Amino acid sequence: MVKRRVYDAHKHIHFVTFSCYKRRKRSQHDQANRIIIGTMGSRLAVQKGLCLGFVIMHDHVHTLVWFPEPLQINPFMNKWKELTSKTLKSVLRERFPNYWSQIDSSEPIWQTRYYGFNIWSRSKVEEKRDYMHLNPVRAGLVQRANDWPWSSARWYLEHRSVGLPIRWPPGLEQMTSSQPICSRRPR
């Protein structure tokens, strides 16, 4: 079996994707999405991390995050998924009993793994941000990216609140697209 590697020894921006277990549509309810966003915001605050963008789809999540210290992405992802799993199970069981009755209660909410991609340039951040913001459009859920309520697209396109602060790491707000964010690439 190939061991998955997470490169987190440097202060890179991370583009992260993770999916619901068996690609079930666990986040198709507004309350579930608010839980995912709220928990992400509280975990980022605890670890002094920043969110550069996100999209919550019905069966998966994309986010761009940054931490001021290395070796933070694994603890962040593990705790975020753990806390949202507990809360979502409780909410689904209580508020959506018909939906919950069709699922084995021992099933996890999220797939075990997440997929991270380290980013070294502003142009790559913008590419990944645009890719994730267009997910709801490609899925036929909305006509325009900023119409999807569970995304940071509204912040970028309309400067409207999206449930948590969207910020660039210090010193990176003014970078041009061609400048590298970090000179060290994972080895």
CYANA upper distance limits for C-alpha pairs under 8 A (distance plus 0.5 A):
  6 VAL  CA    116 GLY  CA      7.59
  7 TYR  CA    118 ASN  CA      7.80
  7 TYR  CA    186 PRO  CA      6.43
  8 ASP  CA     12 HIS  CA      7.83
  8 ASP  CA     70 PRO  CA      6.27
  8 ASP  CA     71 LEU  CA      5.54
  8 ASP  CA     72 GLN  CA      7.69
  8 ASP  CA     73 ILE  CA      7.36
  9 ALA  CA     70 PRO  CA      5.58
  9 ALA  CA     71 LEU  CA      6.25
  9 ALA  CA    186 PRO  CA      8.37
 10 HIS  CA     69 GLU  CA      8.18
 10 HIS  CA     70 PRO  CA      5.67
 10 HIS  CA     71 LEU  CA      8.20
 10 HIS  CA    184 ARG  CA      7.81
 11 LYS  CA     66 TRP  CA      7.61
 11 LYS  CA     67 PHE  CA      6.93
 11 LYS  CA     68 PRO  CA      6.83
 11 LYS  CA     69 GLU  CA      6.73
 11 LYS  CA     70 PRO  CA      5.93
 11 LYS  CA    182 CYS  CA      7.99
 12 HIS  CA     66 TRP  CA      7.05
 12 HIS  CA     67 PHE  CA      8.33
 12 HIS  CA    118 ASN  CA      6.48
 12 HIS  CA    119 ILE  CA      6.52
 12 HIS  CA    120 TRP  CA      7.11
 12 HIS  CA    181 ILE  CA      8.02
 12 HIS  CA    182 CYS  CA      7.09
 13 ILE  CA     64 LEU  CA      7.19
 13 ILE  CA     65 VAL  CA      6.22
 13 ILE  CA     66 TRP  CA      5.20
 13 ILE  CA     67 PHE  CA      8.17
 13 ILE  CA    118 ASN  CA      6.45
 13 ILE  CA    119 ILE  CA      5.77
 13 ILE  CA    120 TRP  CA      7.78
 13 ILE  CA    125 VAL  CA      8.41
 14 HIS  CA     63 THR  CA      8.40
 14 HIS  CA     64 LEU  CA      6.00
 14 HIS  CA     65 VAL  CA      5.81
 14 HIS  CA     66 TRP  CA      6.75
 14 HIS  CA     73 ILE  CA      8.35
 14 HIS  CA    116 GLY  CA      6.68
 14 HIS  CA    117 PHE  CA      6.10
 14 HIS  CA    118 ASN  CA      5.35
 14 HIS  CA    119 ILE  CA      6.62
 15 PHE  CA     62 HIS  CA      7.64
 15 PHE  CA     63 THR  CA      6.24
 15 PHE  CA     64 LEU  CA      5.02
 15 PHE  CA     65 VAL  CA      7.20
 15 PHE  CA    116 GLY  CA      6.10
 15 PHE  CA    117 PHE  CA      5.50
 15 PHE  CA    118 ASN  CA      6.93
 15 PHE  CA    119 ILE  CA      7.70
 15 PHE  CA    128 LYS  CA      7.67
 16 VAL  CA     61 VAL  CA      8.48
 16 VAL  CA     62 HIS  CA      6.08
 16 VAL  CA     63 THR  CA      5.80
 16 VAL  CA     64 LEU  CA      6.85
 16 VAL  CA     65 VAL  CA      8.34
 16 VAL  CA    114 TYR  CA      7.29
 16 VAL  CA    115 TYR  CA      6.04
 16 VAL  CA    116 GLY  CA      4.92
 16 VAL  CA    117 PHE  CA      6.86
 17 THR  CA     60 HIS  CA      7.64
 17 THR  CA     61 VAL  CA      6.10
 17 THR  CA     62 HIS  CA      5.03
 17 THR  CA     63 THR  CA      7.19
 17 THR  CA    114 TYR  CA      6.27
 17 THR  CA    115 TYR  CA      5.66
 17 THR  CA    116 GLY  CA      7.03
 18 PHE  CA     60 HIS  CA      6.15
 18 PHE  CA     61 VAL  CA      6.01
 18 PHE  CA     62 HIS  CA      7.36
 18 PHE  CA    110 TRP  CA      7.93
 18 PHE  CA    111 GLN  CA      7.53
 18 PHE  CA    113 ARG  CA      7.41
 18 PHE  CA    114 TYR  CA      5.08
 18 PHE  CA    115 TYR  CA      6.79
 19 SER  CA     23 ARG  CA      6.69
 19 SER  CA     59 ASP  CA      6.36
 19 SER  CA     60 HIS  CA      4.52
 19 SER  CA     61 VAL  CA      6.83
 19 SER  CA    110 TRP  CA      6.38
 19 SER  CA    111 GLN  CA      6.20
 19 SER  CA    114 TYR  CA      8.03
 20 CYS  CA     24 ARG  CA      6.19
 20 CYS  CA     25 LYS  CA      7.59
 20 CYS  CA     26 ARG  CA      7.20
 20 CYS  CA     59 ASP  CA      5.69
 20 CYS  CA     60 HIS  CA      6.20
 20 CYS  CA    109 ILE  CA      6.23
 20 CYS  CA    110 TRP  CA      4.73
 20 CYS  CA    111 GLN  CA      6.07
 21 TYR  CA    107 GLU  CA      8.09
 21 TYR  CA    108 PRO  CA      6.76
 21 TYR  CA    109 ILE  CA      6.04
 21 TYR  CA    110 TRP  CA      5.11
 21 TYR  CA    111 GLN  CA      4.99
 21 TYR  CA    112 THR  CA      8.50
 22 LYS  CA    111 GLN  CA      7.83
 23 ARG  CA     59 ASP  CA      5.73
 23 ARG  CA     60 HIS  CA      7.83
 24 ARG  CA     58 HIS  CA      8.40
 24 ARG  CA     59 ASP  CA      6.20
 25 LYS  CA     58 HIS  CA      5.34
 25 LYS  CA     59 ASP  CA      5.11
 26 ARG  CA     32 ALA  CA      8.04
 26 ARG  CA     58 HIS  CA      6.79
 26 ARG  CA     59 ASP  CA      6.73
 26 ARG  CA    109 ILE  CA      7.82
 27 SER  CA     32 ALA  CA      5.77
 27 SER  CA     33 ASN  CA      6.26
 27 SER  CA     56 ILE  CA      8.10
 27 SER  CA     57 MET  CA      7.47
 27 SER  CA     58 HIS  CA      5.22
 27 SER  CA     59 ASP  CA      6.89
 28 GLN  CA     32 ALA  CA      7.68
 28 GLN  CA     33 ASN  CA      7.97
 28 GLN  CA     57 MET  CA      8.10
 28 GLN  CA     58 HIS  CA      5.26
 28 GLN  CA     59 ASP  CA      8.34
 29 HIS  CA     33 ASN  CA      7.07
 30 ASP  CA     34 ARG  CA      6.74
 31 GLN  CA     35 ILE  CA      6.74
 32 ALA  CA     36 ILE  CA      6.82
 32 ALA  CA     88 LEU  CA      6.77
 32 ALA  CA     91 VAL  CA      8.27
 33 ASN  CA     37 ILE  CA      6.69
 33 ASN  CA     56 ILE  CA      7.48
 33 ASN  CA    150 TRP  CA      7.33
 34 ARG  CA     38 GLY  CA      6.36
 34 ARG  CA    163 GLY  CA      8.34
 35 ILE  CA     39 THR  CA      6.40
 35 ILE  CA     84 THR  CA      7.18
 35 ILE  CA     87 THR  CA      8.04
 35 ILE  CA     88 LEU  CA      7.95
 36 ILE  CA     40 MET  CA      6.62
 36 ILE  CA     84 THR  CA      6.60
 37 ILE  CA     41 GLY  CA      6.70
 37 ILE  CA    163 GLY  CA      7.15
 37 ILE  CA    164 LEU  CA      7.58
 38 GLY  CA     42 SER  CA      6.73
 38 GLY  CA    163 GLY  CA      7.65
 38 GLY  CA    164 LEU  CA      7.75
 39 THR  CA     43 ARG  CA      6.54
 39 THR  CA     80 TRP  CA      6.86
 39 THR  CA     83 LEU  CA      7.73
 39 THR  CA     84 THR  CA      7.17
 40 MET  CA     44 LEU  CA      6.56
 40 MET  CA     80 TRP  CA      6.66
 41 GLY  CA     45 ALA  CA      6.70
 41 GLY  CA    164 LEU  CA      6.27
 41 GLY  CA    165 PRO  CA      8.26
 42 SER  CA     46 VAL  CA      6.80
 43 ARG  CA     47 GLN  CA      6.82
 43 ARG  CA     76 PHE  CA      7.14
 43 ARG  CA     79 LYS  CA      8.08
 43 ARG  CA     80 TRP  CA      7.04
 44 LEU  CA     48 LYS  CA      6.12
 44 LEU  CA     49 GLY  CA      5.03
 44 LEU  CA     50 LEU  CA      6.72
 44 LEU  CA     51 CYS  CA      8.06
 44 LEU  CA     76 PHE  CA      7.94
 45 ALA  CA     49 GLY  CA      6.69
 45 ALA  CA     50 LEU  CA      8.41
 47 GLN  CA     67 PHE  CA      7.81
 47 GLN  CA     72 GLN  CA      8.08
 47 GLN  CA     76 PHE  CA      8.04
 48 LYS  CA     67 PHE  CA      7.00
 48 LYS  CA     68 PRO  CA      7.45
 49 GLY  CA     65 VAL  CA      7.40
 49 GLY  CA     66 TRP  CA      6.01
 49 GLY  CA     67 PHE  CA      4.80
 49 GLY  CA     68 PRO  CA      7.09
 50 LEU  CA     65 VAL  CA      6.08
 50 LEU  CA     66 TRP  CA      5.70
 50 LEU  CA     67 PHE  CA      6.90
 50 LEU  CA    165 PRO  CA      8.41
 50 LEU  CA    166 ILE  CA      7.63
 50 LEU  CA    167 ARG  CA      6.60
 50 LEU  CA    168 TRP  CA      7.51
 50 LEU  CA    169 PRO  CA      7.44
 51 CYS  CA     63 THR  CA      7.88
 51 CYS  CA     64 LEU  CA      6.41
 51 CYS  CA     65 VAL  CA      5.10
 51 CYS  CA     66 TRP  CA      7.12
 51 CYS  CA    165 PRO  CA      7.49
 51 CYS  CA    166 ILE  CA      5.82
 51 CYS  CA    167 ARG  CA      6.57
 51 CYS  CA    168 TRP  CA      8.03
 52 LEU  CA     63 THR  CA      8.09
 52 LEU  CA     64 LEU  CA      5.68
 52 LEU  CA     65 VAL  CA      6.30
 52 LEU  CA     66 TRP  CA      8.13
 52 LEU  CA    166 ILE  CA      5.71
 52 LEU  CA    167 ARG  CA      5.90
 52 LEU  CA    168 TRP  CA      6.29
 53 GLY  CA     63 THR  CA      6.15
 53 GLY  CA     64 LEU  CA      5.69
 53 GLY  CA     65 VAL  CA      7.91
 53 GLY  CA    129 ARG  CA      7.05
 53 GLY  CA    151 SER  CA      7.94
 53 GLY  CA    152 SER  CA      5.74
 53 GLY  CA    153 ALA  CA      8.24
 53 GLY  CA    166 ILE  CA      6.81
 54 PHE  CA     61 VAL  CA      7.94
 54 PHE  CA     62 HIS  CA      5.95
 54 PHE  CA     63 THR  CA      4.57
 54 PHE  CA     64 LEU  CA      6.74
 54 PHE  CA    129 ARG  CA      8.26
 54 PHE  CA    132 MET  CA      7.67
 54 PHE  CA    133 HIS  CA      8.07
 54 PHE  CA    150 TRP  CA      8.47
 54 PHE  CA    151 SER  CA      5.94
 54 PHE  CA    152 SER  CA      5.98
 55 VAL  CA     61 VAL  CA      6.37
 55 VAL  CA     62 HIS  CA      5.76
 55 VAL  CA     63 THR  CA      6.95
 55 VAL  CA    132 MET  CA      6.63
 55 VAL  CA    133 HIS  CA      6.79
 55 VAL  CA    135 ASN  CA      8.32
 55 VAL  CA    150 TRP  CA      6.37
 55 VAL  CA    151 SER  CA      4.74
 55 VAL  CA    152 SER  CA      7.12
 56 ILE  CA     60 HIS  CA      6.87
 56 ILE  CA     61 VAL  CA      5.10
 56 ILE  CA     62 HIS  CA      7.03
 56 ILE  CA    150 TRP  CA      5.92
 56 ILE  CA    151 SER  CA      6.82
 57 MET  CA     61 VAL  CA      6.35
 57 MET  CA    135 ASN  CA      8.28
 57 MET  CA    136 PRO  CA      7.61
 57 MET  CA    150 TRP  CA      8.07
 62 HIS  CA    132 MET  CA      6.88
 63 THR  CA    132 MET  CA      8.46
 64 LEU  CA    125 VAL  CA      8.43
 64 LEU  CA    129 ARG  CA      7.94
 66 TRP  CA    169 PRO  CA      7.46
 67 PHE  CA     72 GLN  CA      7.04
 67 PHE  CA     73 ILE  CA      8.25
 71 LEU  CA     75 PRO  CA      8.44
 72 GLN  CA     76 PHE  CA      6.58
 73 ILE  CA     77 MET  CA      6.52
 74 ASN  CA     78 ASN  CA      6.47
 75 PRO  CA     79 LYS  CA      6.56
 76 PHE  CA     80 TRP  CA      6.46
 77 MET  CA     81 LYS  CA      6.51
 77 MET  CA    114 TYR  CA      8.36
 78 ASN  CA     82 GLU  CA      6.53
 79 LYS  CA     83 LEU  CA      6.47
 80 TRP  CA     84 THR  CA      6.60
 81 LYS  CA     85 SER  CA      6.40
 81 LYS  CA    110 TRP  CA      7.46
 82 GLU  CA     86 LYS  CA      6.97
 83 LEU  CA     87 THR  CA      6.83
 84 THR  CA     88 LEU  CA      6.21
 85 SER  CA     89 LYS  CA      6.50
 85 SER  CA    108 PRO  CA      7.64
 85 SER  CA    109 ILE  CA      5.91
 85 SER  CA    110 TRP  CA      7.69
 86 LYS  CA     90 SER  CA      6.89
 87 THR  CA     91 VAL  CA      6.70
 88 LEU  CA     92 LEU  CA      6.39
 88 LEU  CA    109 ILE  CA      8.17
 89 LYS  CA     93 ARG  CA      6.49
 89 LYS  CA    109 ILE  CA      7.92
 90 SER  CA     94 GLU  CA      6.65
 91 VAL  CA     95 ARG  CA      6.09
 91 VAL  CA     96 PHE  CA      7.87
 92 LEU  CA     96 PHE  CA      5.44
 92 LEU  CA     97 PRO  CA      7.15
 92 LEU  CA     99 TYR  CA      7.94
 92 LEU  CA    100 TRP  CA      6.44
 93 ARG  CA     97 PRO  CA      5.76
 93 ARG  CA    100 TRP  CA      5.99
 93 ARG  CA    101 SER  CA      8.46
 96 PHE  CA    100 TRP  CA      6.64
 97 PRO  CA    101 SER  CA      6.37
 98 ASN  CA    102 GLN  CA      7.40
 99 TYR  CA    103 ILE  CA      7.80
100 TRP  CA    105 SER  CA      8.18
103 ILE  CA    107 GLU  CA      8.03
119 ILE  CA    124 LYS  CA      6.84
119 ILE  CA    125 VAL  CA      6.99
119 ILE  CA    181 ILE  CA      8.17
120 TRP  CA    124 LYS  CA      7.65
120 TRP  CA    180 PRO  CA      5.96
120 TRP  CA    181 ILE  CA      5.28
120 TRP  CA    182 CYS  CA      5.83
120 TRP  CA    183 SER  CA      7.91
120 TRP  CA    185 ARG  CA      7.98
121 SER  CA    125 VAL  CA      6.98
121 SER  CA    177 SER  CA      7.25
121 SER  CA    178 SER  CA      7.22
121 SER  CA    179 GLN  CA      6.53
121 SER  CA    180 PRO  CA      4.84
121 SER  CA    181 ILE  CA      5.32
121 SER  CA    182 CYS  CA      7.90
122 ARG  CA    126 GLU  CA      6.68
122 ARG  CA    172 LEU  CA      8.45
122 ARG  CA    175 MET  CA      7.45
122 ARG  CA    176 THR  CA      7.27
122 ARG  CA    177 SER  CA      5.25
122 ARG  CA    178 SER  CA      7.32
122 ARG  CA    179 GLN  CA      7.25
122 ARG  CA    180 PRO  CA      7.38
122 ARG  CA    181 ILE  CA      7.05
123 SER  CA    127 GLU  CA      6.59
123 SER  CA    176 THR  CA      8.47
123 SER  CA    177 SER  CA      4.92
123 SER  CA    178 SER  CA      6.89
124 LYS  CA    128 LYS  CA      6.63
125 VAL  CA    129 ARG  CA      6.45
126 GLU  CA    130 ASP  CA      6.51
127 GLU  CA    131 TYR  CA      6.61
128 LYS  CA    132 MET  CA      6.67
129 ARG  CA    133 HIS  CA      6.59
130 ASP  CA    134 LEU  CA      6.60
131 TYR  CA    135 ASN  CA      7.12
133 HIS  CA    145 ALA  CA      6.20
133 HIS  CA    146 ASN  CA      8.46
133 HIS  CA    151 SER  CA      7.21
133 HIS  CA    152 SER  CA      7.87
133 HIS  CA    153 ALA  CA      6.31
134 LEU  CA    138 ARG  CA      6.67
134 LEU  CA    144 ARG  CA      8.41
134 LEU  CA    145 ALA  CA      6.03
135 ASN  CA    139 ALA  CA      6.61
135 ASN  CA    145 ALA  CA      8.41
136 PRO  CA    140 GLY  CA      6.77
136 PRO  CA    141 LEU  CA      5.74
136 PRO  CA    142 VAL  CA      6.53
136 PRO  CA    145 ALA  CA      7.18
136 PRO  CA    148 TRP  CA      7.17
137 VAL  CA    141 LEU  CA      6.38
137 VAL  CA    142 VAL  CA      5.68
137 VAL  CA    143 GLN  CA      6.19
137 VAL  CA    144 ARG  CA      6.65
137 VAL  CA    145 ALA  CA      6.54
141 LEU  CA    148 TRP  CA      8.23
142 VAL  CA    147 ASP  CA      6.65
142 VAL  CA    148 TRP  CA      6.83
143 GLN  CA    147 ASP  CA      7.66
144 ARG  CA    148 TRP  CA      8.03
145 ALA  CA    153 ALA  CA      6.57
145 ALA  CA    154 ARG  CA      8.24
146 ASN  CA    151 SER  CA      8.09
146 ASN  CA    152 SER  CA      8.44
146 ASN  CA    153 ALA  CA      5.43
146 ASN  CA    154 ARG  CA      5.08
146 ASN  CA    157 LEU  CA      7.24
146 ASN  CA    158 GLU  CA      8.28
147 ASP  CA    154 ARG  CA      7.92
148 TRP  CA    153 ALA  CA      8.32
149 PRO  CA    154 ARG  CA      8.26
149 PRO  CA    162 VAL  CA      8.15
150 TRP  CA    162 VAL  CA      7.98
151 SER  CA    162 VAL  CA      7.41
152 SER  CA    156 TYR  CA      7.09
152 SER  CA    162 VAL  CA      6.39
152 SER  CA    166 ILE  CA      8.01
153 ALA  CA    157 LEU  CA      6.42
153 ALA  CA    158 GLU  CA      8.46
154 ARG  CA    158 GLU  CA      5.68
154 ARG  CA    159 HIS  CA      6.83
154 ARG  CA    160 ARG  CA      6.14
154 ARG  CA    161 SER  CA      7.90
154 ARG  CA    162 VAL  CA      7.40
155 TRP  CA    159 HIS  CA      4.67
155 TRP  CA    160 ARG  CA      5.20
155 TRP  CA    161 SER  CA      6.49
155 TRP  CA    162 VAL  CA      6.84
155 TRP  CA    166 ILE  CA      8.04
156 TYR  CA    160 ARG  CA      8.43
161 SER  CA    165 PRO  CA      8.28
168 TRP  CA    172 LEU  CA      6.69
168 TRP  CA    173 GLU  CA      6.16
169 PRO  CA    173 GLU  CA      7.55
171 GLY  CA    175 MET  CA      7.97
172 LEU  CA    181 ILE  CA      7.70
175 MET  CA    179 GLN  CA      6.90
